[in-house]
Structures are given as C-alpha cells and as structure tokens.
Amino acid sequence: MKYRTLGNGLEVSAIGLGCMTMTGALYGSSVDKQDMIQLLRSAHERGVTLFDTAEVYGPFANEELLGEALAPIRDQVVIATKFGFDIDPVTGMRGAGTNSRPEHIKAAVEASLKRLRTEHIDLLYQHRVDPAVPIEDVAGAVKELVDAGKVRHFGLSEAGIQTIRRAHAVLPLTAVQSEYSLFWRGPEAELLPTLEELGIGFVPFSPLGAGFLTGQIDENTKFAPTDFRNFVPRFADDARKANLALVDAIKSIATSKGATPAQIALAWLLAKKPWIVPIPGTTKLHRLEENLGALDVVLTEDDLAHINTLLAKIVVQGERLPEAVLKMTGL
C-alpha cells in the first residue's frame, strides 16, 4: 500500500474506502451484513486505512457496521464520519433538511462514538453546509470536541470556497470532500487551487462516476427501480448515450496501459495532486482489488496531456445531481 498525507499531517492509505453502499440499497440491491464485515476487514488486510461513513447512511446502520467490523483493528485505521442533517441522534427520525447547531453537533458526535465503538473520531466532516448556522459556530463546536479528545481532525463536505476559508480560520481543516472524477471536473476551477493554498487535503467521492467510468454501463443498461441513478440527469438515456464517448476514451487509454477503465480513472485522480485521496465504494472484493490496482498504474506527464486532449473534445451531458437536490443542498 502507498500512503498520502492530508492536511495537518493525517496519514492515510492513498486510496480509501467509501462505505455508504454497504448498508441500504443505493444501487437497487441489498447486501449481507456479514459479507460487508468481511469486506471491510479484507480491505484493511490489503492496506486500506481510510474508511468513510456518515450518520445519515442508514441512518446509523453504516456507522454500526463499521463499529463492529473495525473494532478489533481500531488503532490501525482512520475512521471518517459526518454530521449535518436533521436527524434525531436517538431515534434516527429525519427532519426536512440540515442541522449544524452546536448542541446538535455535540449530540450527534456522542451518538456516532457509541455506534463506531470508539473513543474518538479521526476525521469529522460537516456533511452539508447549514445556511442557518454560521460556519464559525460550526467550527467552534468541533474545536471544543477536538479539545475534549473526541475528534482529531475537521473536514467539510461539498462546501463553497468562502465557507472553507472561514471555517479554516477558526479550526484548520484537514480535508474537504466533494465529487471529482473524469465525469465531473468542477473542483478544478476554484476548489483545488484553494485547497493547495491552504494546505488542505482533498477526498473525492464518486471517483468512478457512480460506476459509469468502469466501462460496465452502456446505453442499454437497465437500473433497478430503486437505483438512484434513475434520477440523475447524467444517466438519462440521451445523456448516457452521448457520455459513452468519455468511456470510450478511457478504455483506449486503459488498453494502452494494460489496465481497466476504473484503474485509469483512479490513477488520473492520484496523478493530479499528492494530497488527493479518492474513496471509491464497492460491495465486492474483486472490485476492491481492482480499485487498489490503480496504485500500480503510472500516468506520465505525456499521458496526462493526452487525456486532457481527449477530454477537450468531449462535453459531458447532464447535470451531476437532480435540480431538486442542488436546491436542497445549496450546491
């Protein structure tokens, strides 16, 4: 395994594991709990140290899963979780939107600690910015948790540039999490330069474009009725057909490198900056091993220039999230 350092000296495996799909049925199919416990432990055996979860995944079920699976190796892993939605920490009942009131943050963290079977959270993210609570108040609440030894590092997820700067001024951020991949390159305009300036690490979620960049999805693919991709503009029939040009380009590079499309997509992210740590999610051991194989794929400056040339000819069709989600989250 290769390792990377996020902000404030947090060392993690160069590829982490996004655990959201290990509970629930985001992609339309359920999974077996014991299989997921074994997968989490197998990931650690292969060198993965960064495991990403959130209270809202379930709610609560995902943190409980990680708590059980990682308890025997707790001192060898970095657990990242998130707060920020209006969820009752005891009942799991969800409200209509975000909630980052300081008292709610503290209650959410206490509940997460119990579910994760740990005395501290290695990396705590605000899951979504709460427009009703100044980010300085959020950072201040997390700072109190850091001072109490319950949290070690602070992060933001899907936050804007000014929010990042304001939070960082109160409590230095270790990482920012947002979507970033060959399928969505929005962070390149402002986010990446800001993070580099401030010395903050970047943890891209959905680095394989919700499976699209694996090359396993085409215009004829039918998603399960409950699969969230049925509601994502980029996966609409016409958009998906047009976006296959991107996959074809990635496949051509994969062939030349003796790699898979997924490995090229991850290797591209790793080559962008040394403080980028993607967190692809999976529920299958062979996909985990394939993803980790990206660490052995070397993309030279010429390779990256060639990829940029190919990308310049392709315009990805469809928004990355439904309009209703964009409005709800303020992204």
N, C-alpha and C positions, 0 to 999 in steps of 0.2 A: 504494500500500500504506500502511496505517496501522501504527503501531508501538506497542508497550507495553513497560513495564519490569517485570521480575520482581524478586525480592529482590536486594540487593547490586548494583543498577544494571545488570543484564543486559538489554539492549535486544534485542527480537526482533519479528518480524512479529506483528501482532495475531492472526493465525491461522497455526498451524504445520502441518506435515505429518507425520502418523503413517505410518511406512513399513513396519510389520510385514507387511501383506498383500502386499508387493511380492516376497516370497520365500515359498515354501511354498504351501499350499493351504488356508488357514484357512476360506475360504468355499466350498471344494469344487472350485475350478478353479485351474489353474496359469497363470502369466503368463510372457511373454517378457522375458528379461533386458534386451535392447537397448531394448525398448519402455519398460521401467521407468527405464533410464538417461535416456532422452529425457524421460520424465515428470518426473523429478527436476530436470533442467535447465530444463524448461519452468516448473516451479513457481518456481524462482529467478528466471527471466525475468519472472515476474508479481509478484515482490516478496517471495516467501516466503523467510524466512531461518532459521527453526527447523525442523530435521529430526530426528525422533525414531526411534531404533533401539535394539537391545539385542543382547548377545552370544547370548542364548538364541533369538533369531529365526533359525531355521535348524536347529541352531545355526550361527552365524558367517556364514552366507550373506548376511544382511541388511547387516551391517557391511561386508562385502566389496563389496556392491553400492554402498553409499553412498560407500565409499572411492574406487571407480572413477569414479562419476558426479560427485562433488563435488570431486575433486582439482583441476580447472582453476579452480575458484572458491572454494577452501578458505578464503581470507581474507575472503570475503564472506558466510559462512554460520555458523550456530551449530549444532553437532552435539551432540545429547544421546544418550548411550548408558547402559547399565545392566549391573551385575554383581549377583551374589547367589544364583545357583543353582549346584548342584554339577555343574559342567561342567569337564572336563579342558581347560585352555586350549590344548593342543596337538592332541589327538585329537578333541575335540568329544564324547567319550563322556559321557553324563549319569548322575549318581547319582540317588538317590531323592528328594532334597529341596533345601534351601537350604544355602549355604555362604558365610559372610561372615567367615571367619577372615582376619585381616590379611594373612598371607602369600598367601592365595588371592586377595584383592582386588588386591594388587600384581601378581601374575602375570596375572590377568585383564585388568588395565588395560594391561600391556605388550603382550599379545596383541591387544587392541582397537585400540591405537595403530597397530600394523602393518597390521591389516585395514582401518582407516579411512584409512591413508596420511597420517597427520598426526603432529605432534609434541606435540599437546595435545588433550585432550577439553574442550570448552567447558562441558558440564554432565553430571556423572556422578551417576547415581541408584543407590541400593541398590534393587534390583528388588522384593525382598520381605524383610521383616524375618526375621532368623535368630534363633530363640529360644535357640540355643546360644551366641550371641556377644553380649556386652553392646554396646549401641548406642554407648557411649562408646568402645569399642575400634574399632568400625567408623569412627566419625567421626575418631578419631585416625589411623587408617591413611590415610583420604582426605586429612586435613590434611597428612600427610607428602608425599602426591602433589601437593597444591597447592603446598607449599613447594618441591618439586622442579620445578615448572613443567609437570608432566604433566597436571594437571587445573586448571581455573579456577573451577568452581562445583560445589557439592554439593547433591544433592537426595535425597528419599526417595519411594518409590512404595508406595501402599497401606499407609501406616504409621498407627499409632494416635496419639492426642493426646500421651500421656506420652512415647512414643518420640520424637516430633517435638521436644518440649521438651528432652529430654535430649540429643539429637543437636545441636540448635541451640546449646546451652550450650557445647559443645566446638568446633564449627565452624559458624558461621552458615549456615543453609540458604538457598539461592536459590529453590528451588521444591519443591513437593510435587505428586506426580502421583497421581490417583485417578480412578475413574469418576464422572462427573457429567453429568447431562443432564435433560431433561424426563421421561425414562424412569426415572431413578434420582437422587433428590434427597437421598440420605443425608448428603452432606457439609454440608448446610445447618445441621444441628443443632449440631455442635461444631467440625467441621474449619474451615469458613470463618471463624468468629469468632476461632479460634486463629491462623490464618494472618494475619489482619488485625492482630491484636495484636502479632505477632512480626515483621511486615513481610516475610513470605514469599510469593512468588508461587504461583499455582495453575495447573496444567496438566491440564485434564480430558481423559482418554482416553475413547473411545467416546462422543463428544458427540452422535452421531446414533443412539445406542441400537443399535449393530450393524446399522444400516440401517433399523431399524423406523420411525424418525422421518422418513424420507424420503418416506413415503407409498407406497412401491413394493412393500410387503409386505402381504398380506391373509390371511384365514383359509384361502384355497385355495392359497397359495404352497407349493410343494414345494422343500425344500432338497436339495442333493446329499447323497448318503450320508455323505460325509466332512465336511460342513459342521458346524462346532462348534455352531451354533445348534440343531441337533437335540437337543443335550444340555443346553440352557439352559432352566430352568423357565419363564422369562417367554415363551419361544417355543413352549411346549407348546400343542397345539391349542385347548384350552378357554381357557387364559390369553391366547393370542394373539387369539382372537375377542373376549374381554372388553376387551383392551387397545386395540382399534381405536377405542374411544371417545376415547382420548387423541389418536390420529392425526386423527380427525375434527375435534377441537377445534383442533388445529394447522392443519389445512387451512383452516378457516374464517378464522383469523387471516391465513394466507398469502394468501388470496383478497382480503381487505380491504387488504392491503399491496402487492399486485401482486408477490408473492414466491413462492418454493417452500416447502414444509414444511421442507426441510432448512435453508434460509436462515433461517427463523423460529427453528428450534431453535438454530442457532449464534448468531443475533443476540440471543436471550434470554440465552445464557451471557455474551456480551460486555457486555450491559447490566447484569449482576449486580454486577460489580466491575471497576475499571480494571486490576487486576493478574491477571485471568483470561485465559489464552491457550489456547484449545482446539486439539487436534491431530487433526482428522478424517483418516481414512485413505482412500485410494482408489487404484485402478489405472487410472483412466480420466481423460483430460484434460477432458472435458466436465463430469465431476463435480467435478474440482478447480476449474474456473472457476465452477461453480455455488456451491460452498462459499465461495469468495472473494467472491462476490457478496453474501454476508451482511454484509460490511463496509459496504455501502451501504444496508442496512435499518435504519431508525431506529425503535426502540421507545420510546415516551414513557412517562412515569410512569403515565398512564391506560392505555396498552397493557399494561404490566406488571401493573397492578391487575386488568385484565380477564382476563389469562392466569391470575393467581392464583385468581380467582373460578371460572374453568373447571376448573382443576386441583383445587380443593377438592371438586368434585363427582365426581371420578374416583379410584378406588383401583386402582393398578396391580397386576395379579395375577401371582404367581410370583416366586421369588427371582431375584436378578440373576446368580447363579452356582450351579452344582450344589453340593449339600451336601458332596460329597467334596472339591471344590476349596476350599470355605470352610474345611474342616478342615485341609487340607494347608497352606494359606497362613496360617491363623490370623486370617483377616479377620473 
